[in-house]
Amino acid sequence: MNLLKLSASYIRQRWLTTGLNVLLLALGIATIVVLLLFSHQLERNLTENAEGIDLVVGAKGSPLQLILSSIYHIDAPTGNIPVEEAQEIIEHPAVAEAIPLALGDSYRGYRIVGTTHDYAALYGAELAGGAWWSGTMSVTAGARVAEEAQLRIGDEIVSSHGLTGDGAVHASHPLQVVGVLEATGTVIDRLLLTSIETVWAVHGDHAEDDHTGDDHAEGDHAEGDHAEDDHAEEEGEGGGAFHADEEDDGREYTSLLLTYSSPIAAATFPRYVNSQTDLQAAAPAFQTARLMSLLGVGFDALRGFGILLIAVAAIGVFVALYSALRERRYDLAVMRTLGASRWTLLAHVILEGVLLTVMGTVLGLGLGHAAAAVLSRAVAEAQGLALAGWSFVPAEVVLAILALGVGVVAALVPAVQAYRTDIAQVLARR
Amino acid sequence: MFSLSQVRHRYGRTIALELPHFEGAQGEQYLVLGPSGSGKTTLLHVMAGLVRPTEGTVVIAGQDLADLRDAALDRFRGRHIGIVFQRSHLLPTLTVEENLLMAQYLAGLDQVPARAQEVLRRLDVADTASAYPSELSTGEQQRVGIARAVMNRPRVLLADEPTSSLDDERAEQVIDLLTTQARDDGATLVITTHDKRVQSHMPHQRTLTLEDA
């Protein structure tokens, strides 16, 4: 026997009350863990994915949308920009390097990005096997796409129009997987990379596809079973690239990822683009900071809720110990007659509070990570940002220590009462 | 052995106990008689070190209790003084065996399950070892209470009104158990009671009669 077993035995005896308190505490901690995990990973992913990109130039619209669609590939693009106008930007002296992107198609929900090899270099992507894309109709798949869609080198895939995976298929333009990338932990893992020309080629004939209804004829295709109304729905939501491709030859970019040639350019170039051209320039650093501050309100509310739950749990632990102690005064007195000192009783009661909070904390950490894991799988946007449930944040250690502190504080008053028990008086009263 | 001299204890202005002299040799058995309110319980608490008397000296097993600081006094009590209550007051969340081992743990002694088994066997309740107190009959509870009191082979075994609320037969049994257990471990036994029946069941006792204070 020892004090720990004794304290545990009292917790077991009152499992209904203690279970409720443990659950409350666990829920509070889980809420904060999900919050910590997501805000930490979100901030990290937002920064990492935007590293090496000073400015994004694209069609006019919401700057945040431009950043989300061009860097993080989670929102619809703002539109397309003619190659000629883009060329002026690329050749501007303030621009050191420009990577063009052409978006608009996807394969099973994974975006196909028409770009140059510089884009892969930006994220330090390396080939795990096969080759880089070249010419037209060849794609190199990001690590997660390859794994989740089970793509192998040599496979032929049929892309679909739009970014959600339920658009009309480009059945007459199958793409060949020529290479697979190593995992980088960045957004590129979830993309299929190809040349800009490929996107143009697919879309150049896209109008024909729709008119002849090729994709409907090939009803045996996996994606072929989408009806026309699905397509309409997707267009309404997508609002994005290559919807105007029926009017011209489709030689357009969606956006450009830029680096400045000098620091001074940061002050003048975005203003130049926004006022002197029909294009829009958005700085990732500014827009992601804005996004985090927008989300911050939600994070604060959620954090407040988590703290409230923990506070209620602390009061619960206090009330449970305090009222239990009234019933246990005789037990405590008997322990003193058996040789326990006042300090032993103090430790006994505090240990009970600590045990409760340890159980609540462990359960809460587990619940929080499990909830984050479920959420990160269930929510497509979370997938796009590569949020994971089973990674750990240093702040969790602080949270656990704080929770233990709460347990000790909640147990302190009852523990001091136990310390002060007048044994002779309790025993004499019977 | 024990020795009390010039002991006086007050609660506020009321004198709860006044005892010029009371001492006993090791292994002897004593009966403290007196009506309720005569200070029997206070005397027992003083002897157990649960209450420090206002005046006077208390020596138990050669140790002057006044020389021990609080935690040391608690430990001394756990090791050398066994207390039997009117009701057994076992810790309800522990099994019988765990209750006995707890006595060793709280006294800072090694936990010896074999000793628990032995004590339970002597008191004829060996089969209750893994039962919880609430599953025992009143009689069994009382035996386990005695078992716990003698668990650490105390030098002094104190029993406070062990027979009140018991019928004649049960009262005789309890007194018999207490005297036997005390003798087996060589403990000095002190029983306080207002129950006249006890006197006839204790063959060799010496009696101290407290007057109504």
Interface residues (C-beta under 8 A of the other chain):
Chain A: M1 N2 K5 L6 S9 Y10 R12 Q13 Y330 D331 V334 M335 R336 T337 L338 G339 A340 S341 R342 W343 T344 I423 A424 L427 A428 R430
Chain B: T41 H45 A48 L50 V51 D70 A71 D74 R75 R77 G78 R79 I83 F85 Q86 R87 H89 L91 P92 T93 L94 E98 L101 M102 A103 Q104 Y105 L106 A107 G108 Q111 R148
